[in-house]
Amino acid sequence: MTESPAVAVTGKPTLGGAYPVSAFAAQAVGAVGLALAKLADESDRPAANGAALASEASEGASASGSVIVDGPLADAWFSAAVRPTQPLASPWDAVAGDYRTADGWIRLHTNAPHHRAAALRVLGLPEPVDRPAVAAAVERWTGDVLETEVVIAGGCAAVMRSVEQWARHPQGIAVAAEPLVAADVRESGRPFPAGVAERPLAGVRVLDLTRVLAGPVATRVLALLGADVLRVDPPSWNEPSVAPDMTLGKRCTRLDTDDVEDRAELLALLAEADILVHGYRPGALDSMGLDAATLRRVRPGLVEVQVDAYGYSGPWAGRRGFDSLVQMSSGIAHLGMLHAAAEVPVPLPVQALDHATGWFAAAAALRGVARARHTGAGSVSRLSLARTALELQLLRDAALASQADAHATSAFPAAPAPPTLPGRTIDTFWGEALVLDPPLSVAGVRIETFVAPRPLGSDEPEWQSDLDEVLPSRRAGATAGSSARAVAALGAGRTLVWGLLSAVLVWGLQGVIGLLGSLALGGAPQLYFWTQPEWLAGAAAQAAALAGAWYATSRLVTVAPAVALTTLAGYAASVLVTAAAGVLRVGEPFAAESFVTVLVVSLSTGAALVALLVPDLLLFTRLFVGRVSGDQSLAQTRYARG
């Protein structure tokens, strides 16, 4: 056992090689432990800037309680915390990987279909294609040129550079100037949920807008501490090979921000969230209507955590990237190749940049929660895989510098992993799976979850009751296969339901107005609107027009014009079809007088006002659009993945 002033790390390192990956895993997990201990320390006062968040591992002396990291378990969590009995398919696309260029090596990341299409388009290769064909095409390119062209085309690629080359690269210089965690204080908001002693994030709502892998790791940690984590994915996004591991403790839904109703759902979720974690590139949230101004307006006091690949400054700020690509860019794969005397790039034994960044991000979120509880102020924290890579490099350099002969001790040996690791077996959508015990323990805190992993899109876009977390026995029997109503009922289906309900209400209320009007005039009760088939035909036409017009206009214009155009379209359809049906019923030729008669009857009875107002009033209920801001742009927004 090795000890620091506040963290004890048990067990022997099981991840070796050119870098001290095991020590790095323990440091990242320990950072969460220290932030968690500080969260329970009432005497801890949040800093006025991001300095405290950037040095979790060095501030343990004042943390209350003991923090213990199980080294072998931390190593195992950096691989997978949830391990289905039946092996899953490989997470890698068939053509993803390292290729020799005319002057070195390059890695193509093609797991996402649009990234694969971009790379093949640059290489001039039509589908179907195999690795030999890709290798032959890549060899004709120099690395820097191919990397640039693939990135411009919207794909993901990274040339293998040495540590020294990266240190001289403009982006390497920019990343080196950034802190591990950059944080800023935001305005105050409503009181932050207090949690309970053993579950410090009980009642805290986390909106998870992340993809593989760093962001999902961070929100998984928050779920283990009691937070209600709701992961939101686009309709077409899937991560079948990592979903069991990355959805542990979370509920998962889908929303399409090209759809105004789904965007309204997202804004409503955000308004009720406490923590927002996202892995979108800088500026990508703006196209979804979640720009900084909207975040401040919709949820003041929000604790926001951003995770990026290549950092937030420099020429590559916002470049698409993944763990394997950053390892190539930053020199890690090159140093691994030299250490192993190999002829090909050698990555770390696990995707340590993703996992470490995720744990550091969770620690940043906990620091933000501490600030929010003590001062009411929100915060935004920024982390990147590239800056985490530098942290690993600094750890390696420090470890070697402490040795008498750095050249003789340039390898970091690893002990064999334990044959069995502690955990529990649960039933999941993928069959039986082993869920490893948490790699971290903090005095007085229960670190676990009762929410089983589940496929993406298994749940509705809504927050759970706080009692579901405070009384976890209510969820103890939950399985991945269980879900609320089908998510497919949203979007177009819900638009159709709105149109039908609107038309039925309009038809019914128009009949009520006609009946009351006839009674008020002292005549016999008139059931004109309910007994004449032309008004029923008009209602059907209005239902179709409302649904069709809203589905079309809400994707092209802002909310206010969409509502106006949809209402007019519905009313016009109702009047025209009612007039035509009335003429056909009495067997007379269609004439302008017939249309005028229907229009006069509609206006004189107040039916027009009903037809105009009822669909709008119903549209803005929570069941349909909910709380929509009229200034949100709905014009051809697109997700910026990866």
C-alpha positions as semicolon CSV with decimal commas, in nm:
position;residue;x (nm);y (nm);z (nm)
1;M;0,000;0,000;0,000
2;T;0,124;0,349;-0,092
3;E;-0,011;0,659;0,075
4;S;-0,033;1,032;0,015
5;P;-0,162;1,285;0,269
6;A;-0,522;1,206;0,177
7;V;-0,534;0,914;-0,068
8;A;-0,439;0,552;-0,013
9;V;-0,383;0,334;-0,322
10;T;-0,398;-0,039;-0,264
11;G;-0,274;-0,322;-0,484
12;K;-0,008;-0,344;-0,751
13;P;-0,011;-0,178;-1,095
14;T;-0,153;-0,402;-1,366
15;L;-0,110;-0,165;-1,662
16;G;0,249;-0,114;-1,773
17;G;0,449;-0,010;-2,075
18;A;0,608;0,316;-2,174
19;Y;0,376;0,515;-1,946
20;P;0,267;0,474;-1,580
21;V;-0,095;0,409;-1,676
22;S;-0,185;0,241;-1,348
23;A;-0,054;0,535;-1,146
24;F;-0,244;0,769;-1,376
25;A;-0,567;0,575;-1,330
26;A;-0,526;0,590;-0,952
27;Q;-0,459;0,965;-0,972
28;A;-0,773;1,029;-1,177
29;V;-0,994;0,815;-0,955
30;G;-0,835;0,970;-0,647
31;A;-0,919;1,318;-0,779
32;V;-1,287;1,226;-0,757
33;G;-1,233;1,093;-0,406
34;L;-1,071;1,416;-0,293
35;A;-1,343;1,631;-0,453
36;L;-1,605;1,407;-0,297
37;A;-1,447;1,437;0,047
38;K;-1,428;1,814;0,007
39;L;-1,795;1,821;-0,092
40;A;-1,880;1,688;0,251
41;D;-1,645;1,932;0,425
42;E;-1,855;2,229;0,535
43;S;-1,544;2,436;0,590
44;D;-1,438;2,410;0,225
45;R;-1,485;2,744;0,047
46;P;-1,499;2,739;-0,334
47;A;-1,233;2,943;-0,508
48;A;-1,328;3,250;-0,708
49;N;-1,170;3,104;-1,022
50;G;-1,079;2,770;-1,171
51;A;-0,753;2,713;-0,984
52;A;-0,902;2,476;-0,729
53;L;-1,063;2,264;-0,996
54;A;-0,737;2,226;-1,185
55;S;-0,548;2,065;-0,899
56;E;-0,775;1,807;-0,733
57;A;-0,494;1,561;-0,672
58;S;-0,272;1,813;-0,495
59;E;-0,529;1,955;-0,251
60;G;-0,601;1,648;-0,042
61;A;-0,453;1,772;0,285
62;S;-0,766;1,958;0,384
63;A;-1,014;1,694;0,266
64;S;-1,216;1,532;0,538
65;G;-1,255;1,153;0,557
66;S;-1,038;0,881;0,415
67;V;-1,009;0,820;0,041
68;I;-0,901;0,475;-0,076
69;V;-0,838;0,377;-0,439
70;D;-0,826;0,008;-0,527
71;G;-0,547;0,007;-0,787
72;P;-0,638;-0,314;-0,975
73;L;-1,005;-0,215;-0,980
74;A;-0,919;0,132;-1,108
75;D;-0,717;-0,031;-1,387
76;A;-1,012;-0,258;-1,464
77;W;-1,259;0,032;-1,475
78;F;-1,029;0,198;-1,730
79;S;-1,106;-0,103;-1,949
80;A;-1,471;-0,183;-1,869
81;A;-1,679;-0,172;-1,552
82;V;-1,964;-0,375;-1,701
83;R;-1,864;-0,704;-1,863
84;P;-2,137;-0,906;-2,035
85;T;-2,096;-1,283;-2,022
86;Q;-2,143;-1,301;-2,397
87;P;-1,869;-1,102;-2,574
88;L;-1,987;-0,805;-2,777
89;A;-1,876;-0,718;-3,127
90;S;-1,559;-0,516;-3,174
91;P;-1,612;-0,141;-3,128
92;W;-1,389;-0,066;-3,427
93;D;-1,504;-0,018;-3,784
94;A;-1,346;-0,258;-4,032
95;V;-1,124;0,008;-4,191
96;A;-1,042;0,208;-3,879
97;G;-0,679;0,191;-3,771
98;D;-0,319;0,288;-3,845
99;Y;-0,188;0,313;-4,201
100;R;0,156;0,380;-4,342
101;T;0,181;0,700;-4,545
102;A;0,452;0,813;-4,782
103;D;0,638;0,970;-4,490
104;G;0,515;0,804;-4,170
105;W;0,194;0,683;-4,010
106;I;-0,162;0,809;-3,987
107;R;-0,467;0,683;-3,801
108;L;-0,813;0,696;-3,956
109;H;-1,107;0,691;-3,716
110;T;-1,408;0,564;-3,909
111;N;-1,641;0,423;-3,642
112;A;-1,912;0,679;-3,717
113;P;-2,064;0,634;-4,065
114;H;-2,019;1,000;-4,158
115;H;-1,652;0,990;-4,052
116;R;-1,595;0,677;-4,262
117;A;-1,766;0,837;-4,561
118;A;-1,549;1,149;-4,532
119;A;-1,222;0,951;-4,522
120;L;-1,317;0,732;-4,818
121;R;-1,432;1,035;-5,015
122;V;-1,090;1,198;-4,972
123;L;-0,915;0,876;-5,067
124;G;-1,139;0,838;-5,372
125;L;-1,260;0,494;-5,267
126;P;-1,621;0,388;-5,332
127;E;-1,804;0,145;-5,105
128;P;-1,767;-0,145;-5,048
129;V;-1,401;-0,125;-4,951
130;D;-1,153;-0,330;-4,747
131;R;-0,835;-0,254;-4,551
132;P;-0,589;-0,349;-4,830
133;A;-0,758;-0,103;-5,065
134;V;-0,745;0,169;-4,801
135;A;-0,380;0,093;-4,724
136;A;-0,286;0,116;-5,092
137;A;-0,462;0,451;-5,124
138;V;-0,311;0,597;-4,807
139;E;0,045;0,510;-4,911
140;R;0,019;0,760;-5,195
141;W;-0,033;1,050;-4,953
142;T;0,196;1,237;-4,720
143;G;0,062;1,232;-4,366
144;D;0,008;1,603;-4,306
145;V;-0,176;1,653;-4,634
146;L;-0,405;1,354;-4,585
147;E;-0,476;1,451;-4,225
148;T;-0,574;1,803;-4,332
149;E;-0,793;1,686;-4,619
150;V;-0,981;1,431;-4,408
151;V;-1,046;1,688;-4,135
152;I;-1,167;1,946;-4,389
153;A;-1,402;1,683;-4,531
154;G;-1,556;1,633;-4,188
155;G;-1,367;1,317;-4,096
156;C;-1,124;1,220;-3,821
157;A;-0,756;1,146;-3,872
158;A;-0,427;1,201;-3,692
159;V;-0,065;1,176;-3,804
160;M;0,174;1,003;-3,564
161;R;0,405;1,264;-3,412
162;S;0,678;1,232;-3,155
163;V;0,655;1,393;-2,813
164;E;0,911;1,653;-2,926
165;Q;0,724;1,728;-3,248
166;W;0,399;1,777;-3,056
167;A;0,570;2,007;-2,807
168;R;0,674;2,230;-3,101
169;H;0,342;2,206;-3,281
170;P;0,120;2,517;-3,251
171;Q;-0,160;2,309;-3,100
172;G;0,077;2,136;-2,862
173;I;0,201;2,476;-2,746
174;A;-0,157;2,599;-2,699
175;V;-0,259;2,290;-2,502
176;A;0,047;2,320;-2,277
177;A;-0,068;2,669;-2,179
178;E;-0,411;2,544;-2,070
179;P;-0,482;2,411;-1,718
180;L;-0,593;2,053;-1,671
181;V;-0,936;2,191;-1,578
182;A;-1,022;2,546;-1,677
183;A;-1,316;2,680;-1,479
184;D;-1,516;3,001;-1,460
185;V;-1,784;3,112;-1,216
186;R;-2,130;3,194;-1,347
187;E;-2,425;3,382;-1,204
188;S;-2,625;3,248;-0,913
189;G;-2,942;3,051;-0,959
190;R;-3,198;2,865;-0,754
191;P;-3,088;2,669;-0,444
192;F;-2,888;2,362;-0,539
193;P;-3,017;2,021;-0,416
194;A;-2,850;1,942;-0,084
195;G;-2,817;1,565;-0,124
196;V;-2,780;1,337;0,177
197;A;-2,471;1,232;0,368
198;E;-2,430;0,888;0,214
199;R;-2,557;0,991;-0,131
200;P;-2,412;1,340;-0,191
201;L;-2,577;1,381;-0,532
202;A;-2,921;1,250;-0,439
203;G;-3,179;1,478;-0,600
204;V;-2,923;1,627;-0,841
205;R;-3,024;1,607;-1,206
206;V;-2,752;1,558;-1,468
207;L;-2,827;1,621;-1,835
208;D;-2,582;1,401;-2,026
209;L;-2,511;1,514;-2,383
210;T;-2,200;1,302;-2,434
211;R;-2,070;1,026;-2,660
212;V;-1,782;0,779;-2,637
213;L;-1,603;0,779;-2,401
214;A;-1,476;1,055;-2,171
215;G;-1,810;1,228;-2,117
216;P;-2,005;0,907;-2,049
217;V;-1,737;0,805;-1,799
218;A;-1,788;1,133;-1,612
219;T;-2,166;1,100;-1,595
220;R;-2,136;0,734;-1,494
221;V;-1,933;0,847;-1,193
222;L;-2,199;1,104;-1,102
223;A;-2,466;0,834;-1,127
224;L;-2,270;0,621;-0,881
225;L;-2,296;0,908;-0,633
226;G;-2,675;0,925;-0,651
227;A;-2,745;1,168;-0,935
228;D;-3,038;1,124;-1,169
229;V;-2,849;1,103;-1,498
230;L;-3,048;1,132;-1,820
231;R;-2,847;1,067;-2,133
232;V;-2,981;1,224;-2,453
233;D;-2,876;1,096;-2,797
234;P;-2,978;1,186;-3,152
235;P;-3,219;0,944;-3,324
236;S;-2,956;0,766;-3,535
237;W;-2,667;0,745;-3,288
238;N;-2,565;0,405;-3,151
239;E;-2,274;0,266;-2,952
240;P;-2,361;-0,106;-2,935
241;S;-2,019;-0,224;-2,825
242;V;-1,980;0,015;-2,532
243;A;-2,341;0,082;-2,433
244;P;-2,342;-0,176;-2,150
245;D;-2,045;-0,003;-1,989
246;M;-2,131;0,358;-2,063
247;T;-2,500;0,352;-1,962
248;L;-2,453;0,204;-1,615
249;G;-2,657;0,408;-1,366
250;K;-2,827;0,617;-1,634
251;R;-3,157;0,645;-1,812
252;C;-3,128;0,696;-2,187
253;T;-3,355;0,883;-2,424
254;R;-3,344;1,026;-2,776
255;L;-3,429;1,374;-2,899
256;D;-3,393;1,520;-3,246
257;T;-3,311;1,890;-3,229
258;D;-3,410;1,924;-3,593
259;D;-3,762;1,881;-3,455
260;V;-3,912;2,175;-3,268
261;E;-4,098;1,954;-3,023
262;D;-3,786;1,761;-2,934
263;R;-3,594;2,084;-2,899
264;A;-3,862;2,206;-2,662
265;E;-3,821;1,886;-2,461
266;L;-3,447;1,946;-2,442
267;L;-3,495;2,304;-2,321
268;A;-3,748;2,188;-2,063
269;L;-3,505;1,922;-1,939
270;L;-3,228;2,180;-1,922
271;A;-3,445;2,420;-1,722
272;E;-3,485;2,151;-1,456
273;A;-3,128;2,019;-1,467
274;D;-2,856;2,097;-1,215
275;I;-2,549;1,972;-1,405
276;L;-2,491;1,972;-1,781
277;V;-2,212;1,753;-1,919
278;H;-2,147;1,760;-2,292
279;G;-1,881;1,649;-2,534
280;Y;-1,971;1,868;-2,828
281;R;-1,704;2,069;-3,002
282;P;-1,696;2,443;-2,921
283;G;-1,985;2,618;-3,093
284;A;-2,175;2,299;-3,174
285;L;-2,433;2,360;-2,902
286;D;-2,519;2,695;-3,059
287;S;-2,676;2,519;-3,358
288;M;-2,897;2,326;-3,115
289;G;-3,026;2,643;-2,952
290;L;-2,811;2,588;-2,642
291;D;-2,575;2,882;-2,676
292;A;-2,428;3,040;-2,363
293;A;-2,695;3,309;-2,344
294;T;-2,972;3,051;-2,360
295;L;-2,807;2,839;-2,092
296;R;-2,790;3,141;-1,861
297;R;-3,150;3,237;-1,929
298;V;-3,305;2,891;-1,909
299;R;-3,104;2,760;-1,613
300;P;-2,913;3,024;-1,415
301;G;-2,671;2,869;-1,167
302;L;-2,608;2,567;-1,390
303;V;-2,297;2,356;-1,326
304;E;-2,163;2,290;-1,676
305;V;-1,877;2,058;-1,770
306;Q;-1,737;2,055;-2,124
307;V;-1,515;1,781;-2,266
308;D;-1,324;1,834;-2,591
309;A;-1,055;1,646;-2,786
310;Y;-0,785;1,900;-2,873
311;G;-0,847;2,187;-2,632
312;Y;-1,012;2,526;-2,639
313;S;-0,735;2,742;-2,783
314;G;-0,491;2,717;-3,071
315;P;-0,547;2,634;-3,439
316;W;-0,702;2,294;-3,362
317;A;-0,949;2,417;-3,102
318;G;-1,267;2,228;-3,166
319;R;-1,112;1,971;-3,404
320;R;-1,288;1,636;-3,403
321;G;-1,093;1,378;-3,212
322;F;-1,091;1,063;-3,005
323;D;-0,856;0,898;-2,757
324;S;-0,671;0,696;-3,020
325;L;-0,620;1,003;-3,239
326;V;-0,488;1,218;-2,955
327;Q;-0,245;0,940;-2,863
328;M;-0,110;0,961;-3,219
329;S;-0,092;1,340;-3,224
330;S;0,067;1,389;-2,882
331;G;0,351;1,139;-2,920
332;I;0,213;0,865;-2,696
333;A;0,183;0,609;-2,976
334;H;0,530;0,701;-3,107
335;L;0,693;0,662;-2,766
336;G;0,510;0,333;-2,722
337;M;0,651;0,213;-3,053
338;L;1,004;0,307;-2,949
339;H;0,964;0,142;-2,611
340;A;0,836;-0,183;-2,763
341;A;1,090;-0,173;-3,050
342;A;0,793;-0,219;-3,280
343;E;0,747;-0,124;-3,644
344;V;0,395;0,009;-3,597
345;P;0,243;0,265;-3,357
346;V;0,183;0,122;-3,009
347;P;-0,102;0,280;-2,808
348;L;-0,162;0,265;-2,435
349;P;-0,299;-0,066;-2,303
350;V;-0,637;0,102;-2,242
351;Q;-0,805;0,422;-2,360
352;A;-0,658;0,600;-2,062
353;L;-0,706;0,952;-2,199
354;D;-1,080;0,903;-2,228
355;H;-1,120;0,741;-1,890
356;A;-0,889;0,975;-1,700
357;T;-1,054;1,280;-1,857
358;G;-1,391;1,139;-1,753
359;W;-1,286;1,100;-1,390
360;F;-1,124;1,445;-1,388
361;A;-1,446;1,586;-1,537
362;A;-1,652;1,420;-1,264
363;A;-1,422;1,575;-1,004
364;A;-1,474;1,915;-1,171
365;A;-1,851;1,865;-1,152
366;L;-1,826;1,786;-0,781
367;R;-1,624;2,103;-0,726
368;G;-1,894;2,293;-0,912
369;V;-2,162;2,137;-0,693
370;A;-1,970;2,240;-0,379
371;R;-1,954;2,599;-0,506
372;A;-2,322;2,603;-0,600
373;R;-2,428;2,473;-0,258
374;H;-2,215;2,721;-0,068
375;T;-2,258;3,034;-0,277
376;G;-2,541;2,963;-0,522
377;A;-2,307;3,040;-0,813
378;G;-2,297;2,826;-1,125
379;S;-1,979;2,735;-1,309
380;V;-1,841;2,606;-1,636
381;S;-1,541;2,371;-1,646
382;R;-1,348;2,274;-1,959
383;L;-1,127;1,969;-2,011
384;S;-0,967;1,808;-2,314
385;L;-0,810;1,476;-2,405
386;A;-0,502;1,657;-2,532
387;R;-0,445;1,831;-2,199
388;T;-0,497;1,500;-2,019
389;A;-0,232;1,349;-2,249
390;L;0,009;1,619;-2,136
391;E;-0,072;1,537;-1,774
392;L;0,019;1,173;-1,839
393;Q;0,342;1,282;-2,006
394;L;0,427;1,502;-1,707
395;L;0,359;1,213;-1,471
396;R;0,591;0,991;-1,672
397;D;0,865;1,254;-1,678
398;A;0,837;1,307;-1,304
399;A;0,850;0,933;-1,235
400;L;1,161;0,889;-1,449
401;A;1,328;1,197;-1,301
402;S;1,296;1,044;-0,956
403;Q;1,495;0,740;-1,065
404;A;1,874;0,723;-1,044
405;D;1,904;0,608;-1,403
406;A;1,612;0,725;-1,612
407;H;1,727;0,539;-1,924
408;A;1,747;0,210;-1,741
409;T;1,402;0,252;-1,590
410;S;1,213;0,385;-1,891
411;A;0,961;0,101;-1,864
412;F;0,684;0,082;-1,609
413;P;0,640;-0,283;-1,512
414;A;0,299;-0,430;-1,444
415;A;0,190;-0,716;-1,223
416;P;-0,057;-0,972;-1,362
417;A;-0,417;-0,866;-1,325
418;P;-0,610;-1,054;-1,056
419;P;-0,780;-1,365;-1,200
420;T;-1,110;-1,248;-1,053
421;L;-1,231;-0,903;-0,960
422;P;-1,500;-0,827;-0,704
423;G;-1,841;-0,743;-0,844
424;R;-2,200;-0,855;-0,881
425;T;-2,384;-1,029;-1,163
426;I;-2,698;-0,862;-1,298
427;D;-2,944;-0,925;-1,580
428;T;-2,921;-0,677;-1,866
429;F;-3,052;-0,636;-2,218
430;W;-2,733;-0,809;-2,330
431;G;-2,775;-1,103;-2,093
432;E;-2,591;-1,161;-1,769
433;A;-2,311;-0,916;-1,698
434;L;-2,057;-0,864;-1,424
435;V;-2,060;-0,515;-1,274
436;L;-1,730;-0,451;-1,100
437;D;-1,722;-0,301;-0,753
438;P;-1,635;0,070;-0,751
439;P;-1,261;0,140;-0,747
440;L;-1,306;0,418;-0,492
441;S;-1,423;0,435;-0,133
442;V;-1,476;0,750;0,073
443;A;-1,571;0,738;0,438
444;G;-1,946;0,770;0,489
445;V;-2,037;0,767;0,118
446;R;-2,223;0,488;-0,060
447;I;-2,090;0,456;-0,414
448;E;-2,323;0,235;-0,618
449;T;-2,622;0,241;-0,850
450;F;-2,944;0,046;-0,881
451;V;-3,003;0,150;-1,243
452;A;-2,895;-0,128;-1,479
453;P;-2,728;-0,047;-1,811
454;R;-2,967;-0,025;-2,102
455;P;-2,974;0,038;-2,479
456;L;-2,972;0,397;-2,595
457;G;-3,319;0,544;-2,629
458;S;-3,483;0,313;-2,374
459;D;-3,652;0,587;-2,170
460;E;-3,870;0,892;-2,207
461;P;-3,724;1,244;-2,190
462;E;-3,823;1,322;-1,834
463;W;-3,666;1,346;-1,493
464;Q;-3,740;1,080;-1,236
465;S;-3,887;1,146;-0,893
466;D;-3,627;1,227;-0,630
467;L;-3,776;0,949;-0,418
468;D;-3,659;0,693;-0,672
469;E;-3,303;0,773;-0,570
470;V;-3,359;0,837;-0,199
471;L;-3,544;0,505;-0,177
472;P;-3,337;0,291;-0,417
473;S;-3,527;-0,023;-0,322
474;R;-3,802;0,103;-0,548
475;R;-3,566;0,057;-0,841
476;A;-3,380;-0,250;-0,723
477;G;-3,570;-0,472;-0,963
478;A;-3,520;-0,252;-1,266
479;T;-3,367;-0,412;-1,574
480;A;-3,238;-0,278;-1,900
481;G;-3,530;-0,422;-2,088
482;S;-3,787;-0,214;-1,900
483;S;-3,876;0,129;-2,029
484;A;-4,158;0,376;-2,033
485;R;-4,372;0,443;-2,336
486;A;-4,196;0,401;-2,667
487;V;-3,980;0,694;-2,766
488;A;-4,106;0,643;-3,120
489;A;-4,438;0,795;-3,005
490;L;-4,268;1,136;-2,999
491;G;-4,189;1,353;-3,300
492;A;-4,416;1,295;-3,600
493;G;-4,652;1,072;-3,403
494;R;-4,709;1,331;-3,136
495;T;-4,761;1,599;-3,400
496;L;-5,042;1,391;-3,550
497;V;-5,198;1,342;-3,207
498;W;-5,189;1,719;-3,152
499;G;-5,362;1,779;-3,485
500;L;-5,637;1,528;-3,411
501;L;-5,699;1,655;-3,057
502;S;-5,707;2,013;-3,181
503;A;-5,965;1,934;-3,448
504;V;-6,184;1,735;-3,210
505;L;-6,178;2,015;-2,954
506;V;-6,253;2,277;-3,219
507;W;-6,546;2,077;-3,355
508;G;-6,682;2,011;-3,006
509;L;-6,646;2,369;-2,883
510;Q;-6,799;2,511;-3,200
511;G;-7,103;2,295;-3,133
512;V;-7,119;2,422;-2,776
513;I;-7,102;2,784;-2,898
514;G;-7,380;2,721;-3,149
515;L;-7,597;2,557;-2,886
516;L;-7,543;2,835;-2,631
517;G;-7,602;3,101;-2,894
518;S;-7,936;2,955;-2,996
519;L;-8,045;2,931;-2,635
520;A;-7,938;3,289;-2,566
521;L;-8,157;3,410;-2,852
522;G;-8,456;3,233;-2,702
523;G;-8,502;2,992;-2,988
524;A;-8,498;2,616;-3,007
525;P;-8,163;2,448;-2,928
526;Q;-7,950;2,433;-3,243
527;L;-7,709;2,144;-3,295
528;Y;-7,597;2,267;-3,635
529;F;-7,223;2,209;-3,593
530;W;-7,270;1,858;-3,455
531;T;-7,536;1,734;-3,695
532;Q;-7,411;1,863;-4,030
533;P;-7,144;1,635;-4,188
534;E;-6,965;1,923;-4,359
535;W;-6,839;2,052;-4,022
536;L;-6,707;1,706;-3,936
537;A;-6,531;1,698;-4,274
538;G;-6,384;2,038;-4,199
539;A;-6,255;1,914;-3,866
540;A;-6,083;1,622;-4,034
541;A;-5,924;1,856;-4,287
542;Q;-5,809;2,085;-4,010
543;A;-5,645;1,793;-3,827
544;A;-5,450;1,692;-4,137
545;A;-5,351;2,051;-4,218
546;L;-5,237;2,127;-3,865
547;A;-5,020;1,817;-3,839
548;G;-4,872;1,855;-4,187
549;A;-4,810;2,228;-4,165
550;W;-4,649;2,209;-3,821
551;Y;-4,428;1,917;-3,919
552;A;-4,306;2,114;-4,222
553;T;-4,283;2,473;-4,100
554;S;-4,127;2,396;-3,762
555;R;-3,820;2,267;-3,946
556;L;-3,782;2,574;-4,162
557;V;-3,867;2,883;-3,958
558;T;-3,866;3,003;-3,599
559;V;-4,138;2,911;-3,354
560;A;-4,359;3,219;-3,384
561;P;-4,391;3,210;-3,767
562;A;-4,439;2,833;-3,754
563;V;-4,731;2,873;-3,514
564;A;-4,888;3,148;-3,725
565;L;-4,853;2,959;-4,054
566;T;-4,979;2,636;-3,902
567;T;-5,285;2,801;-3,746
568;L;-5,378;2,973;-4,071
569;A;-5,327;2,653;-4,269
570;G;-5,552;2,460;-4,032
571;Y;-5,825;2,722;-4,037
572;A;-5,811;2,760;-4,415
573;A;-5,840;2,384;-4,463
574;S;-6,134;2,371;-4,224
575;V;-6,325;2,651;-4,399
576;L;-6,260;2,532;-4,754
577;V;-6,346;2,169;-4,692
578;T;-6,654;2,259;-4,486
579;A;-6,780;2,483;-4,765
580;A;-6,715;2,226;-5,035
581;A;-6,873;1,945;-4,831
582;G;-7,177;2,161;-4,757
583;V;-7,234;2,234;-5,124
584;L;-7,197;1,867;-5,216
585;R;-7,443;1,767;-4,943
586;V;-7,723;1,986;-5,078
587;G;-7,638;1,898;-5,438
588;E;-7,579;2,254;-5,555
589;P;-7,293;2,373;-5,779
590;F;-7,004;2,521;-5,588
591;A;-7,029;2,899;-5,578
592;A;-6,863;3,187;-5,398
593;E;-7,188;3,244;-5,210
594;S;-7,151;2,903;-5,045
595;F;-6,806;2,987;-4,922
596;V;-6,921;3,326;-4,793
597;T;-7,214;3,164;-4,613
598;V;-6,986;2,922;-4,428
599;L;-6,745;3,203;-4,344
600;V;-7,024;3,426;-4,210
601;V;-7,164;3,144;-3,998
602;S;-6,819;3,070;-3,861
603;L;-6,745;3,432;-3,772
604;S;-7,088;3,513;-3,636
605;T;-7,089;3,220;-3,393
606;G;-6,735;3,266;-3,267
607;A;-6,628;2,944;-3,437
608;A;-6,341;3,123;-3,608
609;L;-6,195;3,233;-3,278
610;V;-6,216;2,878;-3,147
611;A;-6,051;2,738;-3,458
612;L;-5,767;2,989;-3,427
613;L;-5,701;2,971;-3,052
614;V;-5,759;2,610;-2,950
615;P;-5,474;2,455;-3,154
616;D;-5,228;2,714;-3,021
617;L;-5,332;2,671;-2,659
618;L;-5,304;2,294;-2,688
619;L;-4,972;2,312;-2,871
620;F;-4,795;2,492;-2,588
621;T;-4,896;2,248;-2,316
622;R;-4,623;2,037;-2,160
623;L;-4,756;1,732;-2,344
624;F;-4,657;1,873;-2,681
625;V;-4,421;2,166;-2,729
626;G;-4,404;2,278;-2,367
627;R;-4,184;2,574;-2,282
628;V;-4,050;2,688;-2,617
629;S;-3,856;3,011;-2,655
630;G;-3,971;3,204;-2,958
631;D;-3,618;3,313;-3,046
632;Q;-3,480;2,960;-3,096
633;S;-3,371;2,908;-3,454
634;L;-3,517;2,597;-3,613
635;A;-3,347;2,627;-3,951
636;Q;-3,167;2,311;-4,060
637;T;-2,969;2,247;-3,743
638;R;-2,725;1,958;-3,745
639;Y;-2,540;1,761;-3,481
640;A;-2,163;1,808;-3,468
641;R;-2,056;1,463;-3,354
642;G;-1,710;1,352;-3,259
